[in-house]
Amino acid sequence: MSDHGNLSAWLFESARSDGDDQRPVLHQGERAMTYAELVDSVARLASALKDIGMTRGERVAVVMRDTI
């Protein structure tokens, strides 16, 4: 991974360069998540953080279940 400064930029670039945003990128058992779904999830999280006043450069800890 090159240094893009943040996860969302890397995901958007990876999805765009791959050319197939419907290709599964994460797998957990029988479940899979496509690039498009992953990019959408990251964009929604980024938007929610921005809505509560987070700004570029602030650090965020994300704690969640071990699942897609």
mmCIF file of the N, C-alpha and C atoms, coordinates in Angstrom:
data_MODEL
# 
_entry.id   MODEL 
# 
loop_
_atom_site.group_PDB 
_atom_site.id 
_atom_site.type_symbol 
_atom_site.label_atom_id 
_atom_site.label_alt_id 
_atom_site.label_comp_id 
_atom_site.label_asym_id 
_atom_site.label_entity_id 
_atom_site.label_seq_id 
_atom_site.pdbx_PDB_ins_code 
_atom_site.Cartn_x 
_atom_site.Cartn_y 
_atom_site.Cartn_z 
_atom_site.occupancy 
_atom_site.B_iso_or_equiv 
_atom_site.pdbx_formal_charge 
_atom_site.auth_seq_id 
_atom_site.auth_comp_id 
_atom_site.auth_asym_id 
_atom_site.auth_atom_id 
_atom_site.pdbx_PDB_model_num 
ATOM 1   N N  . MET A 1 1  ? 0.851   -1.173  0.000   1.00 0.00 ? 1  MET A N  1 
ATOM 2   C CA . MET A 1 1  ? 0.000   0.000   0.000   1.00 0.00 ? 1  MET A CA 1 
ATOM 3   C C  . MET A 1 1  ? 0.894   1.231   0.000   1.00 0.00 ? 1  MET A C  1 
ATOM 4   N N  . SER A 1 2  ? 0.645   2.121   -0.910  1.00 0.00 ? 2  SER A N  1 
ATOM 5   C CA . SER A 1 2  ? 1.409   3.363   -0.927  1.00 0.00 ? 2  SER A CA 1 
ATOM 6   C C  . SER A 1 2  ? 0.851   4.309   0.130   1.00 0.00 ? 2  SER A C  1 
ATOM 7   N N  . ASP A 1 3  ? 1.587   5.359   0.434   1.00 0.00 ? 3  ASP A N  1 
ATOM 8   C CA . ASP A 1 3  ? 1.191   6.298   1.482   1.00 0.00 ? 3  ASP A CA 1 
ATOM 9   C C  . ASP A 1 3  ? 0.197   7.311   0.933   1.00 0.00 ? 3  ASP A C  1 
ATOM 10  N N  . HIS A 1 4  ? -1.079  7.089   1.172   1.00 0.00 ? 4  HIS A N  1 
ATOM 11  C CA . HIS A 1 4  ? -2.123  8.014   0.738   1.00 0.00 ? 4  HIS A CA 1 
ATOM 12  C C  . HIS A 1 4  ? -2.638  8.861   1.896   1.00 0.00 ? 4  HIS A C  1 
ATOM 13  N N  . GLY A 1 5  ? -2.187  8.572   3.091   1.00 0.00 ? 5  GLY A N  1 
ATOM 14  C CA . GLY A 1 5  ? -2.588  9.370   4.231   1.00 0.00 ? 5  GLY A CA 1 
ATOM 15  C C  . GLY A 1 5  ? -3.825  8.868   4.948   1.00 0.00 ? 5  GLY A C  1 
ATOM 16  N N  . ASN A 1 6  ? -4.683  8.118   4.267   1.00 0.00 ? 6  ASN A N  1 
ATOM 17  C CA . ASN A 1 6  ? -5.842  7.589   4.970   1.00 0.00 ? 6  ASN A CA 1 
ATOM 18  C C  . ASN A 1 6  ? -6.416  6.370   4.263   1.00 0.00 ? 6  ASN A C  1 
ATOM 19  N N  . LEU A 1 7  ? -7.173  5.607   5.010   1.00 0.00 ? 7  LEU A N  1 
ATOM 20  C CA . LEU A 1 7  ? -7.732  4.360   4.505   1.00 0.00 ? 7  LEU A CA 1 
ATOM 21  C C  . LEU A 1 7  ? -8.722  4.587   3.371   1.00 0.00 ? 7  LEU A C  1 
ATOM 22  N N  . SER A 1 8  ? -9.580  5.585   3.506   1.00 0.00 ? 8  SER A N  1 
ATOM 23  C CA . SER A 1 8  ? -10.592 5.790   2.465   1.00 0.00 ? 8  SER A CA 1 
ATOM 24  C C  . SER A 1 8  ? -9.962  6.126   1.120   1.00 0.00 ? 8  SER A C  1 
ATOM 25  N N  . ALA A 1 9  ? -8.910  6.935   1.113   1.00 0.00 ? 9  ALA A N  1 
ATOM 26  C CA . ALA A 1 9  ? -8.240  7.264   -0.154  1.00 0.00 ? 9  ALA A CA 1 
ATOM 27  C C  . ALA A 1 9  ? -7.649  6.013   -0.786  1.00 0.00 ? 9  ALA A C  1 
ATOM 28  N N  . TRP A 1 10 ? -7.037  5.164   0.026   1.00 0.00 ? 10 TRP A N  1 
ATOM 29  C CA . TRP A 1 10 ? -6.461  3.929   -0.492  1.00 0.00 ? 10 TRP A CA 1 
ATOM 30  C C  . TRP A 1 10 ? -7.548  3.017   -1.061  1.00 0.00 ? 10 TRP A C  1 
ATOM 31  N N  . LEU A 1 11 ? -8.680  2.886   -0.343  1.00 0.00 ? 11 LEU A N  1 
ATOM 32  C CA . LEU A 1 11 ? -9.764  2.031   -0.833  1.00 0.00 ? 11 LEU A CA 1 
ATOM 33  C C  . LEU A 1 11 ? -10.356 2.546   -2.131  1.00 0.00 ? 11 LEU A C  1 
ATOM 34  N N  . PHE A 1 12 ? -10.618 3.862   -2.204  1.00 0.00 ? 12 PHE A N  1 
ATOM 35  C CA . PHE A 1 12 ? -11.175 4.431   -3.429  1.00 0.00 ? 12 PHE A CA 1 
ATOM 36  C C  . PHE A 1 12 ? -10.232 4.197   -4.604  1.00 0.00 ? 12 PHE A C  1 
ATOM 37  N N  . GLU A 1 13 ? -8.927  4.399   -4.387  1.00 0.00 ? 13 GLU A N  1 
ATOM 38  C CA . GLU A 1 13 ? -7.955  4.196   -5.468  1.00 0.00 ? 13 GLU A CA 1 
ATOM 39  C C  . GLU A 1 13 ? -7.882  2.723   -5.864  1.00 0.00 ? 13 GLU A C  1 
ATOM 40  N N  . SER A 1 14 ? -7.887  1.828   -4.885  1.00 0.00 ? 14 SER A N  1 
ATOM 41  C CA . SER A 1 14 ? -7.826  0.399   -5.179  1.00 0.00 ? 14 SER A CA 1 
ATOM 42  C C  . SER A 1 14 ? -9.039  -0.067  -5.966  1.00 0.00 ? 14 SER A C  1 
ATOM 43  N N  . ALA A 1 15 ? -10.215 0.374   -5.560  1.00 0.00 ? 15 ALA A N  1 
ATOM 44  C CA . ALA A 1 15 ? -11.445 -0.007  -6.264  1.00 0.00 ? 15 ALA A CA 1 
ATOM 45  C C  . ALA A 1 15 ? -11.432 0.528   -7.683  1.00 0.00 ? 15 ALA A C  1 
ATOM 46  N N  . ARG A 1 16 ? -10.996 1.758   -7.859  1.00 0.00 ? 16 ARG A N  1 
ATOM 47  C CA . ARG A 1 16 ? -10.955 2.388   -9.187  1.00 0.00 ? 16 ARG A CA 1 
ATOM 48  C C  . ARG A 1 16 ? -9.934  1.694   -10.088 1.00 0.00 ? 16 ARG A C  1 
ATOM 49  N N  . SER A 1 17 ? -8.765  1.395   -9.563  1.00 0.00 ? 17 SER A N  1 
ATOM 50  C CA . SER A 1 17 ? -7.713  0.798   -10.392 1.00 0.00 ? 17 SER A CA 1 
ATOM 51  C C  . SER A 1 17 ? -8.012  -0.661  -10.726 1.00 0.00 ? 17 SER A C  1 
ATOM 52  N N  . ASP A 1 18 ? -8.770  -1.335  -9.877  1.00 0.00 ? 18 ASP A N  1 
ATOM 53  C CA . ASP A 1 18 ? -9.113  -2.728  -10.125 1.00 0.00 ? 18 ASP A CA 1 
ATOM 54  C C  . ASP A 1 18 ? -10.076 -2.851  -11.303 1.00 0.00 ? 18 ASP A C  1 
ATOM 55  N N  . GLY A 1 19 ? -10.940 -1.868  -11.481 1.00 0.00 ? 19 GLY A N  1 
ATOM 56  C CA . GLY A 1 19 ? -11.867 -1.869  -12.601 1.00 0.00 ? 19 GLY A CA 1 
ATOM 57  C C  . GLY A 1 19 ? -13.118 -2.694  -12.385 1.00 0.00 ? 19 GLY A C  1 
ATOM 58  N N  . ASP A 1 20 ? -13.224 -3.403  -11.279 1.00 0.00 ? 20 ASP A N  1 
ATOM 59  C CA . ASP A 1 20 ? -14.401 -4.227  -11.005 1.00 0.00 ? 20 ASP A CA 1 
ATOM 60  C C  . ASP A 1 20 ? -14.834 -4.015  -9.572  1.00 0.00 ? 20 ASP A C  1 
ATOM 61  N N  . ASP A 1 21 ? -15.691 -3.013  -9.358  1.00 0.00 ? 21 ASP A N  1 
ATOM 62  C CA . ASP A 1 21 ? -16.094 -2.702  -7.991  1.00 0.00 ? 21 ASP A CA 1 
ATOM 63  C C  . ASP A 1 21 ? -17.081 -3.715  -7.418  1.00 0.00 ? 21 ASP A C  1 
ATOM 64  N N  . GLN A 1 22 ? -17.505 -4.696  -8.207  1.00 0.00 ? 22 GLN A N  1 
ATOM 65  C CA . GLN A 1 22 ? -18.388 -5.750  -7.703  1.00 0.00 ? 22 GLN A CA 1 
ATOM 66  C C  . GLN A 1 22 ? -17.614 -7.029  -7.349  1.00 0.00 ? 22 GLN A C  1 
ATOM 67  N N  . ARG A 1 23 ? -16.296 -6.981  -7.500  1.00 0.00 ? 23 ARG A N  1 
ATOM 68  C CA . ARG A 1 23 ? -15.463 -8.134  -7.133  1.00 0.00 ? 23 ARG A CA 1 
ATOM 69  C C  . ARG A 1 23 ? -15.371 -8.228  -5.619  1.00 0.00 ? 23 ARG A C  1 
ATOM 70  N N  . PRO A 1 24 ? -15.591 -9.418  -5.051  1.00 0.00 ? 24 PRO A N  1 
ATOM 71  C CA . PRO A 1 24 ? -15.438 -9.569  -3.598  1.00 0.00 ? 24 PRO A CA 1 
ATOM 72  C C  . PRO A 1 24 ? -14.017 -9.245  -3.153  1.00 0.00 ? 24 PRO A C  1 
ATOM 73  N N  . VAL A 1 25 ? -13.917 -8.482  -2.075  1.00 0.00 ? 25 VAL A N  1 
ATOM 74  C CA . VAL A 1 25 ? -12.607 -8.077  -1.573  1.00 0.00 ? 25 VAL A CA 1 
ATOM 75  C C  . VAL A 1 25 ? -12.382 -8.567  -0.143  1.00 0.00 ? 25 VAL A C  1 
ATOM 76  N N  . LEU A 1 26 ? -13.466 -8.782  0.607   1.00 0.00 ? 26 LEU A N  1 
ATOM 77  C CA . LEU A 1 26 ? -13.390 -9.337  1.958   1.00 0.00 ? 26 LEU A CA 1 
ATOM 78  C C  . LEU A 1 26 ? -14.249 -10.584 2.015   1.00 0.00 ? 26 LEU A C  1 
ATOM 79  N N  . HIS A 1 27 ? -13.758 -11.610 2.706   1.00 0.00 ? 27 HIS A N  1 
ATOM 80  C CA . HIS A 1 27 ? -14.503 -12.858 2.836   1.00 0.00 ? 27 HIS A CA 1 
ATOM 81  C C  . HIS A 1 27 ? -14.519 -13.270 4.294   1.00 0.00 ? 27 HIS A C  1 
ATOM 82  N N  . GLN A 1 28 ? -15.676 -13.761 4.743   1.00 0.00 ? 28 GLN A N  1 
ATOM 83  C CA . GLN A 1 28 ? -15.799 -14.310 6.089   1.00 0.00 ? 28 GLN A CA 1 
ATOM 84  C C  . GLN A 1 28 ? -16.809 -15.446 6.012   1.00 0.00 ? 28 GLN A C  1 
ATOM 85  N N  . GLY A 1 29 ? -16.319 -16.654 6.048   1.00 0.00 ? 29 GLY A N  1 
ATOM 86  C CA . GLY A 1 29 ? -17.191 -17.805 5.884   1.00 0.00 ? 29 GLY A CA 1 
ATOM 87  C C  . GLY A 1 29 ? -17.864 -17.751 4.525   1.00 0.00 ? 29 GLY A C  1 
ATOM 88  N N  . GLU A 1 30 ? -19.185 -17.840 4.519   1.00 0.00 ? 30 GLU A N  1 
ATOM 89  C CA . GLU A 1 30 ? -19.948 -17.777 3.269   1.00 0.00 ? 30 GLU A CA 1 
ATOM 90  C C  . GLU A 1 30 ? -20.207 -16.344 2.808   1.00 0.00 ? 30 GLU A C  1 
ATOM 91  N N  . ARG A 1 31 ? -19.931 -15.373 3.656   1.00 0.00 ? 31 ARG A N  1 
ATOM 92  C CA . ARG A 1 31 ? -20.232 -13.975 3.355   1.00 0.00 ? 31 ARG A CA 1 
ATOM 93  C C  . ARG A 1 31 ? -19.047 -13.300 2.672   1.00 0.00 ? 31 ARG A C  1 
ATOM 94  N N  . ALA A 1 32 ? -19.356 -12.427 1.737   1.00 0.00 ? 32 ALA A N  1 
ATOM 95  C CA . ALA A 1 32 ? -18.318 -11.655 1.051   1.00 0.00 ? 32 ALA A CA 1 
ATOM 96  C C  . ALA A 1 32 ? -18.787 -10.208 0.916   1.00 0.00 ? 32 ALA A C  1 
ATOM 97  N N  . MET A 1 33 ? -17.841 -9.293  0.850   1.00 0.00 ? 33 MET A N  1 
ATOM 98  C CA . MET A 1 33 ? -18.139 -7.875  0.656   1.00 0.00 ? 33 MET A CA 1 
ATOM 99  C C  . MET A 1 33 ? -17.372 -7.402  -0.568  1.00 0.00 ? 33 MET A C  1 
ATOM 100 N N  . THR A 1 34 ? -18.066 -6.698  -1.450  1.00 0.00 ? 34 THR A N  1 
ATOM 101 C CA . THR A 1 34 ? -17.430 -6.186  -2.666  1.00 0.00 ? 34 THR A CA 1 
ATOM 102 C C  . THR A 1 34 ? -16.703 -4.878  -2.372  1.00 0.00 ? 34 THR A C  1 
ATOM 103 N N  . TYR A 1 35 ? -15.846 -4.477  -3.327  1.00 0.00 ? 35 TYR A N  1 
ATOM 104 C CA . TYR A 1 35 ? -15.206 -3.163  -3.228  1.00 0.00 ? 35 TYR A CA 1 
ATOM 105 C C  . TYR A 1 35 ? -16.256 -2.076  -3.062  1.00 0.00 ? 35 TYR A C  1 
ATOM 106 N N  . ALA A 1 36 ? -17.324 -2.134  -3.860  1.00 0.00 ? 36 ALA A N  1 
ATOM 107 C CA . ALA A 1 36 ? -18.363 -1.098  -3.806  1.00 0.00 ? 36 ALA A CA 1 
ATOM 108 C C  . ALA A 1 36 ? -18.987 -1.020  -2.413  1.00 0.00 ? 36 ALA A C  1 
ATOM 109 N N  . GLU A 1 37 ? -19.275 -2.164  -1.805  1.00 0.00 ? 37 GLU A N  1 
ATOM 110 C CA . GLU A 1 37 ? -19.858 -2.180  -0.457  1.00 0.00 ? 37 GLU A CA 1 
ATOM 111 C C  . GLU A 1 37 ? -18.866 -1.656  0.575   1.00 0.00 ? 37 GLU A C  1 
ATOM 112 N N  . LEU A 1 38 ? -17.606 -2.041  0.444   1.00 0.00 ? 38 LEU A N  1 
ATOM 113 C CA . LEU A 1 38 ? -16.581 -1.590  1.382   1.00 0.00 ? 38 LEU A CA 1 
ATOM 114 C C  . LEU A 1 38 ? -16.360 -0.083  1.269   1.00 0.00 ? 38 LEU A C  1 
ATOM 115 N N  . VAL A 1 39 ? -16.258 0.411   0.045   1.00 0.00 ? 39 VAL A N  1 
ATOM 116 C CA . VAL A 1 39 ? -16.080 1.850   -0.168  1.00 0.00 ? 39 VAL A CA 1 
ATOM 117 C C  . VAL A 1 39 ? -17.277 2.616   0.400   1.00 0.00 ? 39 VAL A C  1 
ATOM 118 N N  . ASP A 1 40 ? -18.481 2.100   0.196   1.00 0.00 ? 40 ASP A N  1 
ATOM 119 C CA . ASP A 1 40 ? -19.680 2.746   0.734   1.00 0.00 ? 40 ASP A CA 1 
ATOM 120 C C  . ASP A 1 40 ? -19.640 2.782   2.264   1.00 0.00 ? 40 ASP A C  1 
ATOM 121 N N  . SER A 1 41 ? -19.245 1.682   2.889   1.00 0.00 ? 41 SER A N  1 
ATOM 122 C CA . SER A 1 41 ? -19.155 1.644   4.355   1.00 0.00 ? 41 SER A CA 1 
ATOM 123 C C  . SER A 1 41 ? -18.141 2.644   4.888   1.00 0.00 ? 41 SER A C  1 
ATOM 124 N N  . VAL A 1 42 ? -16.987 2.709   4.247   1.00 0.00 ? 42 VAL A N  1 
ATOM 125 C CA . VAL A 1 42 ? -15.954 3.654   4.677   1.00 0.00 ? 42 VAL A CA 1 
ATOM 126 C C  . VAL A 1 42 ? -16.431 5.096   4.486   1.00 0.00 ? 42 VAL A C  1 
ATOM 127 N N  . ALA A 1 43 ? -17.105 5.368   3.372   1.00 0.00 ? 43 ALA A N  1 
ATOM 128 C CA . ALA A 1 43 ? -17.609 6.718   3.109   1.00 0.00 ? 43 ALA A CA 1 
ATOM 129 C C  . ALA A 1 43 ? -18.666 7.110   4.145   1.00 0.00 ? 43 ALA A C  1 
ATOM 130 N N  . ARG A 1 44 ? -19.543 6.160   4.525   1.00 0.00 ? 44 ARG A N  1 
ATOM 131 C CA . ARG A 1 44 ? -20.554 6.462   5.536   1.00 0.00 ? 44 ARG A CA 1 
ATOM 132 C C  . ARG A 1 44 ? -19.918 6.730   6.898   1.00 0.00 ? 44 ARG A C  1 
ATOM 133 N N  . LEU A 1 45 ? -18.890 5.953   7.257   1.00 0.00 ? 45 LEU A N  1 
ATOM 134 C CA . LEU A 1 45 ? -18.184 6.178   8.519   1.00 0.00 ? 45 LEU A CA 1 
ATOM 135 C C  . LEU A 1 45 ? -17.494 7.539   8.505   1.00 0.00 ? 45 LEU A C  1 
ATOM 136 N N  . ALA A 1 46 ? -16.817 7.865   7.412   1.00 0.00 ? 46 ALA A N  1 
ATOM 137 C CA . ALA A 1 46 ? -16.138 9.160   7.302   1.00 0.00 ? 46 ALA A CA 1 
ATOM 138 C C  . ALA A 1 46 ? -17.133 10.314  7.408   1.00 0.00 ? 46 ALA A C  1 
ATOM 139 N N  . SER A 1 47 ? -18.281 10.157  6.785   1.00 0.00 ? 47 SER A N  1 
ATOM 140 C CA . SER A 1 47 ? -19.312 11.190  6.831   1.00 0.00 ? 47 SER A CA 1 
ATOM 141 C C  . SER A 1 47 ? -19.846 11.364  8.259   1.00 0.00 ? 47 SER A C  1 
ATOM 142 N N  . ALA A 1 48 ? -20.072 10.251  8.941   1.00 0.00 ? 48 ALA A N  1 
ATOM 143 C CA . ALA A 1 48 ? -20.566 10.326  10.316  1.00 0.00 ? 48 ALA A CA 1 
ATOM 144 C C  . ALA A 1 48 ? -19.558 11.012  11.231  1.00 0.00 ? 48 ALA A C  1 
ATOM 145 N N  . LEU A 1 49 ? -18.270 10.708  11.052  1.00 0.00 ? 49 LEU A N  1 
ATOM 146 C CA . LEU A 1 49 ? -17.240 11.357  11.858  1.00 0.00 ? 49 LEU A CA 1 
ATOM 147 C C  . LEU A 1 49 ? -17.174 12.849  11.569  1.00 0.00 ? 49 LEU A C  1 
ATOM 148 N N  . LYS A 1 50 ? -17.294 13.209  10.304  1.00 0.00 ? 50 LYS A N  1 
ATOM 149 C CA . LYS A 1 50 ? -17.299 14.626  9.926   1.00 0.00 ? 50 LYS A CA 1 
ATOM 150 C C  . LYS A 1 50 ? -18.507 15.341  10.535  1.00 0.00 ? 50 LYS A C  1 
ATOM 151 N N  . ASP A 1 51 ? -19.664 14.671  10.523  1.00 0.00 ? 51 ASP A N  1 
ATOM 152 C CA . ASP A 1 51 ? -20.891 15.245  11.080  1.00 0.00 ? 51 ASP A CA 1 
ATOM 153 C C  . ASP A 1 51 ? -20.783 15.556  12.567  1.00 0.00 ? 51 ASP A C  1 
ATOM 154 N N  . ILE A 1 52 ? -19.966 14.790  13.302  1.00 0.00 ? 52 ILE A N  1 
ATOM 155 C CA . ILE A 1 52 ? -19.826 15.058  14.734  1.00 0.00 ? 52 ILE A CA 1 
ATOM 156 C C  . ILE A 1 52 ? -18.653 15.993  15.036  1.00 0.00 ? 52 ILE A C  1 
ATOM 157 N N  . GLY A 1 53 ? -18.050 16.545  13.984  1.00 0.00 ? 53 GLY A N  1 
ATOM 158 C CA . GLY A 1 53 ? -17.028 17.567  14.181  1.00 0.00 ? 53 GLY A CA 1 
ATOM 159 C C  . GLY A 1 53 ? -15.590 17.124  14.039  1.00 0.00 ? 53 GLY A C  1 
ATOM 160 N N  . MET A 1 54 ? -15.346 15.884  13.636  1.00 0.00 ? 54 MET A N  1 
ATOM 161 C CA . MET A 1 54 ? -13.965 15.436  13.439  1.00 0.00 ? 54 MET A CA 1 
ATOM 162 C C  . MET A 1 54 ? -13.385 16.177  12.241  1.00 0.00 ? 54 MET A C  1 
ATOM 163 N N  . THR A 1 55 ? -12.120 16.477  12.310  1.00 0.00 ? 55 THR A N  1 
ATOM 164 C CA . THR A 1 55 ? -11.453 17.159  11.212  1.00 0.00 ? 55 THR A CA 1 
ATOM 165 C C  . THR A 1 55 ? -10.247 16.349  10.758  1.00 0.00 ? 55 THR A C  1 
ATOM 166 N N  . ARG A 1 56 ? -9.769  16.657  9.578   1.00 0.00 ? 56 ARG A N  1 
ATOM 167 C CA . ARG A 1 56 ? -8.625  15.956  8.992   1.00 0.00 ? 56 ARG A CA 1 
ATOM 168 C C  . ARG A 1 56 ? -7.445  15.982  9.955   1.00 0.00 ? 56 ARG A C  1 
ATOM 169 N N  . GLY A 1 57 ? -6.811  14.838  10.111  1.00 0.00 ? 57 GLY A N  1 
ATOM 170 C CA . GLY A 1 57 ? -5.631  14.740  10.963  1.00 0.00 ? 57 GLY A CA 1 
ATOM 171 C C  . GLY A 1 57 ? -5.924  14.283  12.377  1.00 0.00 ? 57 GLY A C  1 
ATOM 172 N N  . GLU A 1 58 ? -7.194  14.332  12.800  1.00 0.00 ? 58 GLU A N  1 
ATOM 173 C CA . GLU A 1 58 ? -7.530  13.851  14.137  1.00 0.00 ? 58 GLU A CA 1 
ATOM 174 C C  . GLU A 1 58 ? -7.503  12.334  14.134  1.00 0.00 ? 58 GLU A C  1 
ATOM 175 N N  . ARG A 1 59 ? -7.079  11.766  15.228  1.00 0.00 ? 59 ARG A N  1 
ATOM 176 C CA . ARG A 1 59 ? -6.989  10.311  15.333  1.00 0.00 ? 59 ARG A CA 1 
ATOM 177 C C  . ARG A 1 59 ? -8.296  9.746   15.870  1.00 0.00 ? 59 ARG A C  1 
ATOM 178 N N  . VAL A 1 60 ? -8.632  8.572   15.350  1.00 0.00 ? 60 VAL A N  1 
ATOM 179 C CA . VAL A 1 60 ? -9.874  7.909   15.720  1.00 0.00 ? 60 VAL A CA 1 
ATOM 180 C C  . VAL A 1 60 ? -9.561  6.452   16.010  1.00 0.00 ? 60 VAL A C  1 
ATOM 181 N N  . ALA A 1 61 ? -10.104 5.926   17.102  1.00 0.00 ? 61 ALA A N  1 
ATOM 182 C CA . ALA A 1 61 ? -10.011 4.494   17.399  1.00 0.00 ? 61 ALA A CA 1 
ATOM 183 C C  . ALA A 1 61 ? -11.352 3.882   17.034  1.00 0.00 ? 61 ALA A C  1 
ATOM 184 N N  . VAL A 1 62 ? -11.317 2.790   16.317  1.00 0.00 ? 62 VAL A N  1 
ATOM 185 C CA . VAL A 1 62 ? -12.539 2.105   15.927  1.00 0.00 ? 62 VAL A CA 1 
ATOM 186 C C  . VAL A 1 62 ? -12.537 0.747   16.621  1.00 0.00 ? 62 VAL A C  1 
ATOM 187 N N  . VAL A 1 63 ? -13.581 0.501   17.407  1.00 0.00 ? 63 VAL A N  1 
ATOM 188 C CA . VAL A 1 63 ? -13.733 -0.764  18.122  1.00 0.00 ? 63 VAL A CA 1 
ATOM 189 C C  . VAL A 1 63 ? -15.035 -1.380  17.657  1.00 0.00 ? 63 VAL A C  1 
ATOM 190 N N  . MET A 1 64 ? -14.943 -2.600  17.118  1.00 0.00 ? 64 MET A N  1 
ATOM 191 C CA . MET A 1 64 ? -16.152 -3.261  16.633  1.00 0.00 ? 64 MET A CA 1 
ATOM 192 C C  . MET A 1 64 ? -15.958 -4.768  16.674  1.00 0.00 ? 64 MET A C  1 
ATOM 193 N N  . ARG A 1 65 ? -17.049 -5.483  16.442  1.00 0.00 ? 65 ARG A N  1 
ATOM 194 C CA . ARG A 1 65 ? -16.979 -6.937  16.397  1.00 0.00 ? 65 ARG A CA 1 
ATOM 195 C C  . ARG A 1 65 ? -16.106 -7.394  15.226  1.00 0.00 ? 65 ARG A C  1 
ATOM 196 N N  . ASP A 1 66 ? -15.554 -8.580  15.363  1.00 0.00 ? 66 ASP A N  1 
ATOM 197 C CA . ASP A 1 66 ? -14.716 -9.169  14.332  1.00 0.00 ? 66 ASP A CA 1 
ATOM 198 C C  . ASP A 1 66 ? -15.605 -9.802  13.250  1.00 0.00 ? 66 ASP A C  1 
ATOM 199 N N  . THR A 1 67 ? -16.160 -8.954  12.396  1.00 0.00 ? 67 THR A N  1 
ATOM 200 C CA . THR A 1 67 ? -17.070 -9.389  11.353  1.00 0.00 ? 67 THR A CA 1 
ATOM 201 C C  . THR A 1 67 ? -17.043 -8.401  10.205  1.00 0.00 ? 67 THR A C  1 
ATOM 202 N N  . ILE A 1 68 ? -17.468 -8.848  9.040   1.00 0.00 ? 68 ILE A N  1 
ATOM 203 C CA . ILE A 1 68 ? -17.569 -7.939  7.911   1.00 0.00 ? 68 ILE A CA 1 
ATOM 204 C C  . ILE A 1 68 ? -18.633 -6.938  8.242   1.00 0.00 ? 68 ILE A C  1 
# 
